[in-house]
Each structure stands twice: as C-alpha cells, then as structure tokens.
C-alpha cells in the first residue's frame, strides 16, 4: 500500500484557499493551486487509503496528470497498464477490441486500485505544497452577506478521531466534498436529480484468474460483455495487486425481479452473493477468464459489494469566491454509462466508459484556473465564476451527448444480438465500430490533440446512423435519451447565447424522433450565432485552445489563469 508522507499538522486558523475533500477532484485542485505558490489547505474527512470503485481509467487522464507533474509517479507506481479493451456485444460474434495505442504508443491508461491511486494523488498534492489534513470533516460553513450574494469565508471542522473542533477562515473555497456536496446540498440547495437513471451494480474480487490473450500485445486487457439474456453488462478488470474486479450492472427493477424469481424457486433470492453468481453465468466469456480463480472473502458479508447509479446536476458550479468540482458539483454518469428506455429497462456500458475521474480532473483544473485568474487580477471574480460554470457545463454536456449517441447504438446491439447493428452483415466482429467511436471512449475531447475534432465528427456521423429507432421499444428508448439530452442542453441555456432559438417542435420532449435532416435544420450550418450540430454534440473546448466569454485558459506553470483574447 502506498505510504503517504504529507505536510500534516494542526489545522490552521486561516488559509488563502480551502479545499474540502481529498478525492481526485480535491487533490488535483490543491496540487494545481499549490504549484502556483498559493497557500492551500485540504481537509479530508477520512483517513487514506480508503476504498472506492471506478478502477478503469480513460487515456485522457494522462494529459491531466502531466499538467500537475503527477504522470511520472503514476507510471512508476506499477498499476496495470491499459492498452485497450475487449468488448463482446453479441454471443454469436467475436469480441471487438478498442486499441488505445494503435496510433500512439504512449496513449495508454491504467486499471487502478482506487484506494492506492487516490492516495497517490493526495500525497502528490502535499508534495506540491498543499497542507493536507486527514480525518478532519468540514461540518458547517460561515458566510459574509445574505442570500444569493453571500460569500463563504470560514469553515467549522471536526477531527473524526479525537472529536476536537475548530474553525478555519479562507479567501477562496473549492468544494470537492463528493456526493455529500456541502455547498450544493446544505446551502445552495440547487441539486437536480435525474430519476430516470436507476441502476444497480454488484461486484467482487477474484484471485488466480486467467488473462485475456496472454503472450500478445493485448494481454491482460479488461473485458466487457453483454449478458446473454440482454439484460445488462459484466466487466472483468485485472488489477496490479493480483486481484481481478468482476461485476455485473443492470436496471435495479430487473435485478429485483430476478431475485424474486430465484426466491420463488426455492433459492436464496435476497442473498446478494447468490444473485451475483447467478448473473455471472450469463457472461460465459467472463466465466472463461475467471477460470480456476477463487472468490475473495467467499461467503462473507463483504464479499459482494453493491451500489446504485444516479445522476444529478446544478445550474451553477461556482459563486463569489467558491467553486464546485467533481461529484460535489454534479454527476452525469458515475462510473457507469447508461441509457434509459421503456418501462425502466436500461442497457449499460459499465466502467468501459468510466468518465468519473476524467470529469473530476476537468472540474478541478477549471476551479484552479479561475481562482488563480481571480487572485491574479487577469479577470474579475464574476468573469471567473462564469467561465468555470461554462466549462463544467460544456464538459458535462459533451459527455452526455457523445456518450448517449455511442451507447444508443451499443444498446441496440445488445438488445438485438443477432442483428448486425454496429457491424456490416459480413463482419464477424465490431472492430470497425470501436475504431470509429474511439475518440469518445478514450475521453480525448477535453485534452486531446486538435485532430480529435475531425475524428469526433466521424464518430457522430457513425452514431447518428446506427442510433435510429427501428421498433416501438427503441422509439421509446430514444425519447428517454431526448429527455436526458435536452435536460442538459437546457442547463446550458443561461451561458450559451441563442440556445433557445431552436425549433420548439424538434426540442419538445413529446415531439417526433429527431432525424439527421432535422438536426441539420435544428442547428443549421449557415447559422453563425447558434450552435451547429457537430459542435453541440462534440462541444470540443480543450483547455488552452477554446475560449469562453472572451477568455482562454493559460496552463503554463507560474502563469495559471485566464487571458483576455
């Protein structure tokens, strides 16, 4: 286990910047700001390392890590290198493979033990100069002023081990307190939940398993497989400590029905491990990879873990001298990409599209950039707040739009495994499809090369082709997608000019399914003021290349902030 040696000690009575939460978002923001010479204090409620799910990372995280000088530490740590992933969408076809390194040998990612990965990031924040204090929970915030103009100026904290309490004042606040989101839930009260996304995952860890394609360049790649009853997905992710994470994801109502059916036949329908083992039999590829492996903590209560997936958002991610980052601001997809359809049935692509850490880094970097800009005076605090909210909105919405399009095609395929949805009739695999959707599943939109934009356009064209509804059930699936899609577009209406100029018939939730020609009419290539289709679906706004409200990010160390363009 990683041994952290941090700048710990007595919690100060004042600090320039207070970061609440030591997860990926908090650690990243603290490291980025401390490297600029600011006085940063990070308070984390728990003691690291602590368990967390979300083990398969996108290649895009490398760009973020490099920016704060953490990439080398992660490379040298020894996590399992992820050069690609195998995905089996149909039991009658060979699995497809998305190759991360086909065009760039350095475009790898990792499968990580999150407790160790997060601990590594927290330690890096300390090495960058942030004062990191664990086991200290922020319980309340104090404000200067009232109402919408109130500014947080101090925080009450409590040591979870000793019970000692205190208060720390600050000039700026980064709320990276995770799902609890102290600013959103306790003070702003502006969190909006999307109840359509109601899924459940159950998983456990195995030892002594086999590996995918041993002796080849694809050895030890993670494996993702559609269940043979078309009800969900299973994952097989090998980790560097010799264990393998194996899980199943499905709509929680389907899970409940299956448990009841098991109970009706005399089985232990309420036993999570029984349910987990039964569902694994629907993924023969996963069972083959498990081989003669043994299940860790077999029969014990902690053997199988379970979590529900949900999404929420907020109309703003910053205010007067405070920023929200990571899960504290909003979750679009939490370690799981889903697409709702009729009667609460949902299809899943779990953690193959894990974007949680990617989005956490995006929000953290934006928070650091805008706070540095505000302190440095390169823009007003009001402009910095607006830039941050715009950046988070566009990043989150881009993920919703692009992921939903990709998932919709994949959803059609797993629900119709004998029909060539994502392949031609004469193709026995989905390699071509995964090559086309590579920009989405690698998360290169925020930090990738400029050529990514052309790749994204090809991706969107492909997905729009395969995502057309073919039957009443799929029609309702697309309607549900539209609900999510336009919900997040509506979230952008206050920061993107003329967004409401779209055809009200096309954007109505009760309107017809939007065809490609409708989308062209909706956004129009000749409309310079509205967002055109590829830009809306892609929303490529790379840090340092795309401007918001006349400002562009400066990513050079010592000059982090915004510049007026």
FIBA-46185 format. One line per field, with one value per residue (C-alpha): residue number from 1; x, y, z. Coordinates in Angstrom, 3 decimals. Each point is the difference from the previous one (the first is absolute). Example, Ala and Ser with C-alpha at 12.3 -4.5 7.8 and 13.67 -1.06 7.14 Angstrom:
BEGIN
nr: c(1|2)
east: c(12.300|1.370)
north: c(-4.500|3.440)
up: c(7.800|-0.660)
//
This chain:
BEGIN
nr: c(1|2|3|4|5|6|7|8|9|10|11|12|13|14|15|16|17|18|19|20|21|22|23|24|25|26|27|28|29|30|31|32|33|34|35|36|37|38|39|40|41|42|43|44|45|46|47|48|49|50|51|52|53|54|55|56|57|58|59|60|61|62|63|64|65|66|67|68|69|70|71|72|73|74|75|76|77|78|79|80|81|82|83|84|85|86|87|88|89|90|91|92|93|94|95|96|97|98|99|100|101|102|103|104|105|106|107|108|109|110|111|112|113|114|115|116|117|118|119|120|121|122|123|124|125|126|127|128|129|130|131|132|133|134|135|136|137|138|139|140|141|142|143|144|145|146|147|148|149|150|151|152|153|154|155|156|157|158|159|160|161|162|163|164|165|166|167|168|169|170|171|172|173|174|175|176|177|178|179|180|181|182|183|184|185|186|187|188|189|190|191|192|193|194|195|196|197|198|199|200|201|202|203|204|205|206|207|208|209|210|211|212|213|214|215|216|217|218|219|220|221|222|223|224|225|226|227|228|229|230|231|232|233|234|235|236|237|238|239|240|241|242|243|244|245|246|247|248|249|250|251|252|253|254|255|256|257|258|259|260|261|262|263|264|265|266|267|268|269|270|271|272|273|274|275|276|277|278|279|280|281|282|283|284|285|286|287|288|289|290|291|292|293|294|295|296|297|298|299|300|301|302|303|304|305|306|307|308|309|310|311|312|313|314|315|316|317|318|319|320|321|322|323|324|325|326|327|328|329|330|331|332|333|334|335|336|337|338|339|340|341|342|343|344|345|346|347|348|349|350|351|352|353|354|355|356|357|358|359|360|361|362|363|364|365|366|367|368|369|370|371|372|373|374|375|376|377|378|379|380|381|382|383|384|385|386|387|388|389|390|391|392|393|394|395|396|397|398|399|400|401|402|403|404|405|406|407|408|409|410|411|412|413|414|415|416|417|418|419|420|421|422|423|424|425|426|427|428|429|430|431|432|433|434|435|436|437|438|439|440|441|442|443|444|445|446|447|448|449|450|451|452|453|454|455|456|457|458|459|460|461|462|463|464|465|466|467|468|469|470|471|472|473|474|475|476|477|478|479|480|481|482|483|484|485|486|487|488|489|490|491|492|493|494|495|496|497|498|499|500|501|502|503|504|505|506|507|508|509|510|511|512|513|514|515|516|517|518|519|520|521|522|523|524|525|526|527|528|529|530|531|532|533|534|535|536|537|538|539|540|541|542|543|544|545|546|547|548|549|550|551|552|553|554|555|556|557|558|559|560|561|562|563|564|565)
east: c(0.000|1.230|1.601|-0.888|2.305|-1.945|0.212|-2.330|-0.358|-2.330|-2.817|0.815|-2.345|0.183|1.047|-0.119|-1.831|-1.932|-0.657|-2.655|0.503|3.067|-1.386|1.271|-1.670|1.194|3.527|0.336|-1.234|2.232|3.069|-0.638|-0.485|2.881|2.362|-0.880|1.251|-3.390|-0.595|-2.259|-1.508|-1.839|-2.303|-0.997|-2.616|1.435|3.407|1.599|0.291|-3.725|-1.996|-1.641|-1.397|0.794|3.154|0.357|1.280|-0.245|3.239|-0.888|1.033|3.645|-0.221|-1.457|2.597|2.846|-1.225|0.496|3.150|-1.660|0.202|3.444|-1.044|-3.004|2.091|2.618|-2.498|-0.681|-3.695|-1.169|0.542|-3.156|0.849|-3.559|-3.096|-1.955|-3.764|-2.384|-3.353|-1.477|0.431|-0.036|2.855|3.631|0.764|1.098|3.139|0.634|3.727|1.217|3.571|-0.674|0.799|2.116|2.056|-0.148|-3.797|-0.366|-2.041|-0.194|-2.217|0.526|-0.749|-1.796|0.969|3.647|-0.495|-1.916|2.577|2.742|-1.782|-0.549|3.686|0.912|-2.088|2.023|3.279|-1.130|-0.285|-3.597|-0.617|-1.958|-1.891|-1.860|-2.676|-1.387|-3.543|-1.447|-3.374|-1.150|0.853|-0.327|-0.876|0.474|-3.233|-3.391|-1.963|1.454|2.803|1.293|3.672|1.457|2.793|0.667|-0.659|-0.649|1.836|0.051|2.760|-1.690|2.454|0.353|-3.242|1.911|-1.734|1.233|-0.455|2.118|-0.526|0.823|-0.090|-1.079|-1.782|0.139|-2.813|1.112|-1.898|-1.443|-3.607|-0.635|0.789|-0.224|-0.563|-2.644|-1.944|0.229|0.148|-0.711|-2.621|0.230|0.585|-2.332|-0.301|-0.771|-2.166|-0.052|3.463|-0.632|2.535|1.772|3.390|1.336|3.615|2.720|3.681|1.579|3.510|1.908|-2.041|1.151|0.753|-1.182|2.209|3.181|3.245|-1.325|0.040|-3.578|0.825|-1.835|-2.396|-3.318|-2.987|-3.585|-2.857|-3.722|-1.979|-1.500|-3.554|0.602|-0.708|3.282|3.786|2.820|3.587|3.311|2.801|3.406|1.814|3.675|-0.348|-0.869|-3.737|-2.651|-3.067|-3.045|-3.416|-3.473|-2.209|-3.710|-3.128|-0.889|-3.578|1.211|2.346|-2.884|-2.130|2.799|0.533|-3.718|0.008|2.909|-1.801|-3.167|1.949|1.393|3.257|1.398|-1.524|1.065|3.618|2.144|2.774|-2.454|-1.399|3.517|1.124|-3.166|0.436|3.622|-1.230|-1.569|3.480|1.798|2.994|0.496|-0.333|2.632|2.400|-0.663|1.038|1.139|0.145|-1.264|-2.490|1.426|-1.799|-2.339|-3.149|0.797|-2.179|2.715|0.576|-2.471|-0.378|-2.963|-0.727|-2.705|0.727|-1.641|0.564|-0.500|0.963|-0.092|-0.708|3.282|3.358|1.467|-0.766|1.647|3.437|-1.070|0.079|-1.579|2.019|-0.487|-2.995|-0.711|-1.175|-1.798|0.169|-0.938|1.016|1.520|2.449|-2.703|-1.517|-3.658|-2.847|-3.613|-2.764|-3.557|-1.395|3.151|2.019|3.524|3.102|3.438|3.601|1.718|3.194|1.227|-1.090|1.039|0.148|-0.235|3.700|0.200|-2.865|1.423|3.302|-1.830|-1.911|3.049|2.205|-2.714|-0.379|3.763|0.236|-2.824|1.113|3.539|-1.408|-2.124|2.888|2.363|-2.450|0.027|-3.801|-2.689|-1.295|-3.360|1.616|1.969|-3.181|-1.791|2.946|0.096|-3.728|0.191|2.968|-1.665|-3.299|1.586|2.226|-2.880|-2.412|2.519|0.365|-3.787|-0.483|2.896|-0.330|-3.755|0.409|2.637|-1.934|-3.212|1.626|1.540|-3.334|-1.699|2.668|-0.241|-3.799|0.167|3.102|-0.793|-0.485|3.069|-0.576|3.585|1.482|-0.640|-1.750|3.239|2.001|0.486|1.124|-0.332|3.592|-0.938|-2.701|2.327|2.627|-2.540|-1.213|3.524|0.037|-3.014|1.178|3.464|-1.272|2.221|-2.428|1.290|3.716|0.630|1.789|-1.653|-0.550|-2.493|-2.674|-0.023|-0.072|-2.945|-1.963|0.501|-1.076|-3.175|-0.860|0.420|-2.045|-2.796|-0.234|-0.228|-2.129|-3.197|-3.009|-1.098|-2.925|-2.466|2.236|2.974|-2.207|-0.721|3.688|0.875|-2.738|1.628|3.369|-1.516|-1.202|3.539|1.530|-2.178|0.035|3.721|-0.366|-2.490|2.592|2.202|-2.622|1.147|3.610|-0.267|-1.590|-2.985|-0.283|-3.758|-0.315|-0.397|-3.159|-2.397|-1.574|3.331|1.052|-3.313|0.142|-3.240|1.194|1.043|3.311|2.672|1.416|3.307|-1.757|-1.905|3.223|1.459|-3.093|0.067|3.500|0.774|3.478|-0.836|-1.004|3.118|-1.619|-1.556|1.893|0.373|-0.635|3.578|0.966|-3.012|0.564|3.729|0.443|3.750|1.344|3.547|1.718|2.300|-1.512|-3.700|-1.227|-3.017|-1.406|3.159|2.445|2.332|1.776|3.747|1.480|3.650|1.318|0.418|-2.517|-3.073|-3.149|-1.989|1.025|-2.305|-0.048)
north: c(0.000|3.494|1.684|3.674|2.501|3.213|3.507|-0.810|1.770|2.310|1.378|3.676|2.748|1.623|-0.875|1.649|-2.905|-2.752|-3.239|-2.258|-3.635|-2.022|-2.085|0.422|3.414|1.429|-1.389|1.237|3.518|0.228|-1.143|2.379|3.006|-0.825|-0.239|3.613|1.050|0.514|-0.985|-3.071|-2.071|-3.237|-1.586|-3.635|-1.636|-3.538|-1.590|-1.051|-2.500|-0.652|-2.260|1.332|-1.551|1.343|-1.892|0.249|3.425|1.831|0.845|3.683|-0.022|-0.126|3.524|1.308|-1.787|1.329|3.551|-0.176|-2.130|-3.197|-2.160|-1.425|-1.039|-1.891|-1.628|-1.161|-1.242|-3.263|0.118|-2.330|1.754|0.212|-0.081|-0.616|-1.965|-2.952|0.307|-2.807|1.385|-3.219|-3.612|-1.006|2.306|0.343|2.753|3.382|1.731|3.685|0.572|3.053|-0.237|-0.688|3.596|1.018|-2.412|2.422|0.150|-2.572|0.199|-2.111|-2.344|1.203|-0.960|3.228|0.103|0.086|2.281|2.567|-0.238|0.650|3.158|1.234|-0.485|1.853|2.987|0.061|-0.224|2.985|2.057|-0.419|-0.629|-3.263|-0.922|-3.292|-1.157|3.526|0.589|3.381|0.171|3.562|3.077|3.622|2.780|3.721|1.529|-1.539|-1.607|-0.528|2.485|-1.846|-0.955|-2.941|1.271|-2.731|-3.648|-1.907|-3.320|-3.042|-2.562|-3.369|-1.749|2.348|1.945|3.285|2.819|3.253|2.609|1.072|3.200|0.252|2.277|-2.650|-3.341|-3.092|-2.355|-3.467|-1.789|-2.674|-1.098|1.741|3.318|2.278|3.169|-1.472|-2.034|2.092|3.577|0.470|-2.779|-0.005|-3.662|-1.526|-3.775|-1.992|-2.808|-1.773|-1.413|-2.701|-2.780|-2.388|-1.627|-2.877|-1.066|-1.868|-0.908|-3.205|-1.381|-2.406|0.755|-0.405|2.987|1.180|-1.039|-0.901|0.321|2.737|3.811|-0.156|-2.143|0.819|2.470|0.525|-1.897|1.275|-2.254|0.297|-2.532|-2.740|0.902|3.561|1.475|1.725|-0.181|-1.713|1.184|-1.734|2.411|-1.393|2.038|0.304|-1.623|-3.349|0.361|0.444|2.193|-1.809|1.626|0.016|3.017|0.111|1.988|-0.323|-1.042|-2.857|-0.970|-0.030|-2.131|-2.493|-0.291|-0.601|-2.666|-1.741|0.112|-1.458|-3.065|-0.601|1.843|2.667|2.907|2.638|-1.129|2.439|-2.511|-2.555|2.601|1.067|-3.558|-0.741|3.053|-0.877|-3.190|2.272|1.211|-3.131|2.033|1.326|-3.493|-1.284|2.743|-0.692|-3.581|-1.690|3.282|0.235|2.527|2.299|-0.071|-2.681|-0.198|3.070|3.088|2.133|-2.444|1.683|3.749|1.836|3.567|1.883|2.364|3.377|3.363|3.570|3.446|3.638|3.256|1.491|-1.397|3.090|3.195|2.852|-1.381|-3.665|-2.779|-3.448|-2.881|-3.719|-1.778|3.003|1.864|-2.627|-3.480|-0.720|-3.659|-1.424|-2.724|-1.282|1.104|-0.880|0.657|-0.142|-1.549|-1.184|-1.280|0.908|-2.560|1.233|-1.152|0.580|0.546|-0.122|1.030|-0.330|3.635|1.021|3.759|0.817|0.755|1.805|2.314|0.479|1.166|2.268|1.754|0.197|1.535|2.511|0.927|0.490|2.055|2.354|0.487|0.745|2.444|1.740|0.327|1.143|2.605|-1.137|0.025|0.925|-2.517|0.149|-0.925|-2.776|-1.478|0.127|-1.582|-2.885|-0.724|0.150|-2.373|-2.557|0.298|-0.592|-2.832|-1.786|0.570|-1.178|-3.241|-0.404|0.632|-1.992|-2.866|-0.268|-0.246|-2.693|-1.858|0.140|-1.953|-2.440|-0.310|-0.979|-2.627|-1.713|0.015|-1.539|-2.153|-1.894|3.147|1.828|3.444|1.107|-2.134|-0.862|-3.247|-1.699|1.142|-2.467|2.643|3.665|1.145|2.588|1.450|0.337|1.604|2.625|0.742|0.034|3.798|-0.346|-3.014|1.447|3.339|2.091|2.877|2.130|-0.552|-1.812|1.187|2.392|-2.807|-1.440|2.354|-1.712|-3.381|1.105|1.050|-3.485|-1.488|2.056|-0.824|-3.700|0.130|2.027|-2.659|-2.970|1.682|0.398|-1.676|-3.215|-1.125|1.400|-1.021|1.774|3.011|0.331|-0.498|2.963|2.095|-0.697|0.973|3.270|0.687|-0.309|1.694|3.100|0.211|0.639|2.291|2.034|0.228|1.800|2.507|2.613|-0.033|-0.651|2.825|-0.776|-3.601|0.435|0.909|-3.658|-1.327|-0.563|-3.000|-1.763|0.728|-0.928|-3.141|-1.098|0.819|-2.448|-1.825|2.363|-1.221|1.156|2.413|1.423|0.513|1.829|2.208|0.327|1.426|0.893|0.352|3.502|1.241|1.651|0.971|-3.330|-3.166|-2.305|-3.706|-1.313|2.787|-0.647|-3.739|0.342|3.291|-0.300|2.626|-1.077|1.744|2.597|-0.030|0.882|3.259|0.721|3.527|1.503|-1.853|-2.902|-2.153|0.349|-3.315|0.997|-0.566|3.285|1.655|-2.165|1.993|1.684|2.399|2.412|-0.819)
up: c(0.000|-0.771|2.999|0.062|1.646|-0.032|1.338|2.869|3.317|1.856|-2.094|-0.622|1.111|-3.440|-3.527|-3.401|-1.663|1.781|-1.877|1.523|-0.975|-0.968|-2.856|-3.585|-0.417|3.313|-0.262|-3.568|0.749|3.087|-1.942|-2.902|2.291|2.351|-2.979|-0.733|3.423|1.626|3.618|-0.223|2.792|-0.794|2.577|-0.580|2.223|-0.153|0.351|-3.255|-1.559|-0.177|-2.316|-3.156|-3.183|-3.484|-0.869|-3.775|-1.102|-3.323|-1.873|0.352|3.663|-1.078|-1.412|3.239|2.129|-2.121|0.518|3.799|-0.164|1.236|-3.134|0.760|3.505|-1.352|-2.751|2.502|2.553|-1.810|-0.799|-2.769|-3.315|-2.110|-3.727|-1.081|0.899|-1.366|-0.336|-0.924|-1.089|-1.350|1.003|-3.679|-1.038|0.936|2.472|-1.261|1.229|0.441|-0.343|1.899|-1.315|-3.680|-0.959|2.986|2.102|2.932|0.003|2.756|3.142|3.159|1.929|3.547|3.557|0.762|3.661|-1.064|-3.009|2.071|2.782|-2.546|-1.187|3.534|0.781|-3.182|1.116|3.203|-1.899|-2.083|3.166|1.134|3.698|0.051|3.157|0.109|2.413|0.158|-1.189|-0.932|1.749|-0.684|-2.015|1.045|-2.430|-0.415|-1.217|-0.619|-2.791|-3.457|0.662|3.077|-0.144|1.996|2.255|2.578|0.773|3.216|0.141|2.279|0.384|-0.495|2.311|2.961|-0.267|0.183|-1.848|-1.463|-2.673|-2.966|-1.988|-3.704|-3.019|-2.536|0.314|-2.212|0.942|-1.077|2.762|-2.282|-0.075|3.318|-1.722|3.021|-2.069|-2.336|2.522|3.163|-1.224|-3.716|-0.040|-3.781|-0.793|-2.597|-0.218|-3.113|1.309|-3.356|0.657|2.557|-0.237|2.280|-0.204|2.048|-0.058|1.805|-0.317|-1.228|0.298|-2.227|-3.128|-3.585|-2.238|-3.388|-2.959|1.929|-1.931|-2.284|0.031|1.281|3.021|3.215|-1.623|1.786|-1.411|-0.250|-1.042|-0.605|2.035|-2.131|1.074|-1.244|3.444|0.719|0.046|1.833|0.448|0.630|1.010|1.060|2.650|0.892|3.437|-1.565|0.434|-2.680|0.336|-1.404|-0.019|-1.495|-0.721|-0.763|0.651|3.659|-0.774|-2.175|2.798|2.472|-2.331|-0.463|3.750|0.528|-2.713|1.704|3.331|-1.577|-1.129|3.462|-0.480|2.252|-1.851|2.472|0.181|-1.954|-0.604|-1.390|-2.358|-1.023|-0.746|-1.968|-2.207|-0.731|-1.672|-2.620|-0.976|-1.274|-1.133|3.523|1.481|-2.414|1.053|3.688|-0.689|3.208|1.881|3.563|1.324|2.675|3.384|-1.323|2.111|2.091|0.040|-1.599|-2.870|-2.371|-0.107|-1.455|-1.020|-1.826|-2.843|-0.212|-1.568|1.075|-1.149|1.101|-1.845|1.209|1.110|1.563|1.849|1.831|0.960|-0.155|-2.597|-0.149|-1.470|-0.557|1.500|2.224|-3.083|-1.981|-1.367|-3.566|0.107|3.137|-1.005|-2.270|-3.263|-0.370|-2.326|1.168|-2.043|0.255|3.326|1.898|-1.944|-0.545|-1.817|1.384|-0.899|3.364|0.773|-3.568|-0.353|3.515|-0.184|3.706|0.536|-3.350|0.966|3.491|-1.489|-2.451|2.782|2.257|-2.690|-0.885|3.668|0.340|-3.200|0.953|3.599|-1.192|-2.552|2.620|2.452|-2.753|-1.274|-3.633|0.174|2.465|2.506|-1.801|-3.323|1.704|1.484|-3.324|-1.825|2.494|-0.267|-3.792|-0.084|2.260|-1.855|-3.389|1.208|1.719|-2.857|-2.588|1.910|0.186|-3.700|-1.414|2.457|-0.495|-3.748|0.333|2.665|-2.003|-2.818|2.444|1.772|-3.242|-0.570|3.375|-0.172|-3.480|0.144|-3.201|-2.085|-1.411|1.518|0.596|-2.746|-3.620|-0.865|-1.019|3.044|2.849|2.505|0.966|-0.493|-2.624|2.253|2.952|-2.162|-1.057|3.513|1.430|0.721|2.280|1.959|0.506|1.330|-2.283|-0.475|2.878|-0.292|-3.282|-3.087|-2.438|-2.501|2.479|-1.379|-3.403|1.706|2.109|-3.065|-1.472|3.317|0.120|-3.628|0.713|3.199|-1.542|-2.682|2.356|2.653|-2.037|1.584|-1.685|2.097|2.583|2.892|-1.498|-0.711|3.702|0.749|-2.184|1.618|3.356|-1.426|-1.197|3.534|1.326|-3.052|0.047|3.796|-0.156|-3.004|2.005|2.752|-2.531|-1.075|2.480|-1.194|-3.753|-2.014|-2.251|1.189|0.288|-3.689|-0.903|-1.576|2.948|-1.742|-0.339|3.575|1.550|2.102|-1.593|-3.504|-2.703|-0.001|-1.305|-3.294|-1.481|-2.353|2.963|1.913|-2.971|-0.106|3.787|0.205|-3.618|-1.460|-1.207|3.435|1.345|3.288|0.948|0.811|-2.995|0.348|0.304|2.392|2.191|0.056|0.357|1.836|-0.334|2.359|0.689|2.851|-1.485|-3.499|0.261|1.477|2.167|0.286|-1.459|2.277|-0.661|2.573|0.580|1.113|0.420|3.511|1.822|-2.315|0.585|-0.638|-2.757|-2.737|-1.794|-3.709)
//
